[in-house]
Amino acid sequence: MSLNTNSWNRLRYTLYLPIYDFIADRVFRKYRQRSVQLLAAKPDDAILILGAGTGLDLPYLQGHTKLTAIDITPGMISKLKQRAEELRVPVQAQVMNGQALAFADASFDAVVLHLILAVIPDPVACIKEVERVLKPGGTVMVFDKFLADGQEPSVLRRLLNHLAGTLFSDINRRIGNIISHTRLQQELNEPAALGGAFRLVRLRKQ
């Protein structure tokens, strides 16, 4: 992880802000909704939305009373707060680095990780922080693009990843490799968008 990498993430998503909702909502709306359904959180569970963007998950979390949302991009958080106010969804939202969470251990019953593990510079640092702030028995829902565990990227895919990684996200990460650095258990892994290139993954802290 480097300041330069985090600064680039903040800059590029600030630049994407005018078109972010059109792309991220129109393409992925039903998978966000499905993910929240699979999370199966109670209305009073403490839920962290990490890499929350502009708050596109909030419509599916209406009725939940203990929501916390973080993102590294100030413009995203500003738009999230506006959306939360319009939806009348109570949420504590703040700018924060998802690789170094300013929360106590075992603070949350559930964590939502939508389109973040392939974007964040150090996904292992992120998932270890998620494990730390999650209560025993807590649930994590991941929605993102992954290579199948054990699959090696083609030469073309490796080349494309240099461009993809600069513009939007890494396309060669594997969920199994990422969570292997934790004790989180994979309970579910189902295909989602683009013929299964995107996955819905449920994790649980034992």
Protein Blocks (a to p, Z undefined) as FASTA:
>chain_A
ZZklmmmmmmmmmmmmmmmmmmmmmmmmmmmmmmmmmnopafklccddehklnopmmmmm
goiabdcdddfblklmmmmmmmmmmnopacddddddfklccbdehkbfbdcdehklmmpm
blmlmmmmmmmmpcehiacddddddddehiacdfklmmmmmmmmmmmpcckbcfklmmmm
pcbdcfbdcdfeehhlaccdddddZZ
